[in-house]
Amino acid sequence: KDAGLYMEYSVNEMVAVEVAAGAANCGVRALTAMKHVGLNVAADMVMTLAYVGTRGGYVIVTADDPECHSSQNEQDNRFYAMFSNLPCLEPSDPQEAKEMTVSAVEISERLELPVFLRTTTRVSHTRGPVQFGKIVKPNLKGEFIRDVKRLIMVPAFSRPKHDVLMRKMVEAKEISEKSFYNRLVRKGGEIGIISSGAAFNYAVEAANLLSIDAGFLKLGMTHPLPEGKIAEFLREHRTVVVVEELEPYLEMQIKALAKDQSPSVE
């Protein structure tokens, strides 16, 4: 309350997404947080919400759990971003988690789409100093605008929305190419390392301990990927190593890109 926020717990993740999406569609900024398995419960709503879109910024935090520290499984929810055609950001430390939440709201409002913020256990359970920007109390007063074609996803309305979503993803890819979160953080020799999230921290530490002269491309916006930046990085190195937690989400896409852009890279 001191921050001017309204918060509630819902009976499950599906209801939580529905409540927050209702606020976002009335122009109020909203956020829903859940574990990775919670997104399974909310998936029915999320998939259609990608077609409906939002008016206010809306962020869905999904906290994945490699090594099952407190979970039933180790699913990688980056595939939900690909599956639903929604943007996804991956922080690697507390400061980035704060910055990316702000950026996710801004991207959401620009594209009128929900945006995923995907953390993993060692990001969610770490501590560190976080520098705030200017804190502004949010506007909690929204307005419902009746728009049947936008809000009611019967086939006659949903089919055109798929085209709209594809155009939004083209714009999202342009955002990804220009994003500060996708950047070369270190130049190196013949070896290049591409990483994201907590795995980036491990990769940097390992390279330092082993005295490996490697270039580092850090990816913070992992859907859609900045294919132009990645292709340039591939062409500049003889060998490229992809370091990530759980599934080979980055590796599969980067291998496919390498075939077209830099077939000689190992």
Solvent accessible surface area in square Angstrom, and as a share of the most:
residue,aa,sasa,rsa
1,K,217,0.92
2,D,138,0.72
3,A,52,0.40
4,G,19,0.18
5,L,112,0.56
6,Y,151,0.57
7,M,132,0.59
8,E,82,0.37
9,Y,196,0.74
10,S,38,0.24
11,V,131,0.75
12,N,60,0.31
13,E,52,0.23
14,M,48,0.21
15,V,50,0.29
16,A,22,0.17
17,V,0,0.00
18,E,71,0.32
19,V,71,0.41
20,A,12,0.09
21,A,2,0.02
22,G,37,0.36
23,A,35,0.27
24,A,0,0.00
25,N,18,0.09
26,C,30,0.18
27,G,33,0.32
28,V,15,0.09
29,R,141,0.51
30,A,18,0.14
31,L,86,0.43
32,T,10,0.06
33,A,71,0.55
34,M,18,0.08
35,K,79,0.33
36,H,0,0.00
37,V,26,0.15
38,G,2,0.02
39,L,1,0.00
40,N,66,0.34
41,V,72,0.41
42,A,0,0.00
43,A,16,0.13
44,D,102,0.53
45,M,46,0.21
46,V,1,0.01
47,M,47,0.21
48,T,57,0.33
49,L,3,0.01
50,A,2,0.02
51,Y,61,0.23
52,V,16,0.09
53,G,0,0.00
54,T,0,0.00
55,R,79,0.29
56,G,2,0.02
57,G,0,0.00
58,Y,0,0.00
59,V,0,0.00
60,I,0,0.00
61,V,23,0.13
62,T,1,0.00
63,A,24,0.19
64,D,2,0.01
65,D,7,0.04
66,P,17,0.11
67,E,130,0.58
68,C,49,0.29
69,H,93,0.41
70,S,83,0.53
71,S,23,0.15
72,Q,143,0.64
73,N,56,0.29
74,E,72,0.32
75,Q,44,0.20
76,D,10,0.05
77,N,4,0.02
78,R,1,0.00
79,F,65,0.27
80,Y,38,0.15
81,A,0,0.00
82,M,73,0.33
83,F,149,0.62
84,S,6,0.04
85,N,40,0.20
86,L,0,0.00
87,P,0,0.00
88,C,2,0.01
89,L,0,0.00
90,E,3,0.02
91,P,1,0.01
92,S,3,0.02
93,D,55,0.28
94,P,32,0.20
95,Q,54,0.24
96,E,19,0.08
97,A,25,0.20
98,K,52,0.22
99,E,64,0.29
100,M,0,0.00
101,T,36,0.21
102,V,73,0.42
103,S,20,0.13
104,A,0,0.00
105,V,20,0.12
106,E,101,0.45
107,I,18,0.09
108,S,0,0.00
109,E,60,0.27
110,R,142,0.52
111,L,4,0.02
112,E,69,0.31
113,L,0,0.00
114,P,0,0.00
115,V,0,0.00
116,F,1,0.00
117,L,8,0.04
118,R,5,0.02
119,T,12,0.07
120,T,6,0.03
121,T,11,0.07
122,R,124,0.45
123,V,11,0.06
124,S,59,0.38
125,H,139,0.62
126,T,57,0.33
127,R,233,0.85
128,G,37,0.35
129,P,133,0.84
130,V,55,0.31
131,Q,143,0.64
132,F,126,0.53
133,G,54,0.52
134,K,188,0.80
135,I,123,0.63
136,V,107,0.61
137,K,137,0.58
138,P,49,0.31
139,N,102,0.52
140,L,94,0.47
141,K,171,0.73
142,G,38,0.37
143,E,113,0.51
144,F,127,0.53
145,I,89,0.45
146,R,192,0.70
147,D,58,0.30
148,V,61,0.35
149,K,140,0.59
150,R,41,0.15
151,L,49,0.25
152,I,87,0.44
153,M,41,0.18
154,V,67,0.39
155,P,85,0.54
156,A,63,0.49
157,F,51,0.21
158,S,21,0.13
159,R,164,0.60
160,P,74,0.46
161,K,37,0.16
162,H,80,0.36
163,D,82,0.43
164,V,46,0.26
165,L,4,0.02
166,M,72,0.32
167,R,152,0.55
168,K,37,0.16
169,M,18,0.08
170,V,96,0.55
171,E,58,0.26
172,A,0,0.00
173,K,74,0.32
174,E,89,0.40
175,I,19,0.10
176,S,0,0.00
177,E,49,0.22
178,K,172,0.73
179,S,15,0.10
180,F,142,0.59
181,Y,26,0.10
182,N,0,0.00
183,R,68,0.25
184,L,75,0.37
185,V,58,0.33
186,R,82,0.30
187,K,169,0.72
188,G,32,0.31
189,G,32,0.31
190,E,101,0.45
191,I,63,0.32
192,G,0,0.00
193,I,13,0.07
194,I,0,0.00
195,S,0,0.00
196,S,4,0.03
197,G,5,0.05
198,A,3,0.03
199,A,2,0.02
200,F,25,0.11
201,N,62,0.32
202,Y,98,0.37
203,A,8,0.06
204,V,34,0.19
205,E,103,0.46
206,A,44,0.34
207,A,2,0.02
208,N,86,0.44
209,L,138,0.69
210,L,123,0.61
211,S,101,0.65
212,I,60,0.30
213,D,101,0.52
214,A,0,0.00
215,G,0,0.00
216,F,1,0.00
217,L,5,0.03
218,K,8,0.03
219,L,0,0.00
220,G,0,0.00
221,M,0,0.00
222,T,0,0.00
223,H,16,0.07
224,P,10,0.06
225,L,9,0.04
226,P,0,0.00
227,E,75,0.34
228,G,41,0.40
229,K,60,0.25
230,I,1,0.00
231,A,5,0.04
232,E,93,0.42
233,F,6,0.02
234,L,2,0.01
235,R,137,0.50
236,E,104,0.47
237,H,19,0.09
238,R,160,0.58
239,T,36,0.21
240,V,21,0.12
241,V,68,0.39
242,V,35,0.20
243,V,43,0.25
244,E,34,0.15
245,E,31,0.14
246,L,58,0.29
247,E,76,0.34
248,P,52,0.33
249,Y,1,0.00
250,L,0,0.00
251,E,59,0.26
252,M,99,0.44
253,Q,50,0.22
254,I,7,0.03
255,K,132,0.56
256,A,62,0.48
257,L,24,0.12
258,A,15,0.11
259,K,156,0.66
260,D,111,0.57
261,Q,76,0.34
262,S,11,0.07
263,P,108,0.68
264,S,108,0.70
265,V,23,0.13
266,E,147,0.66
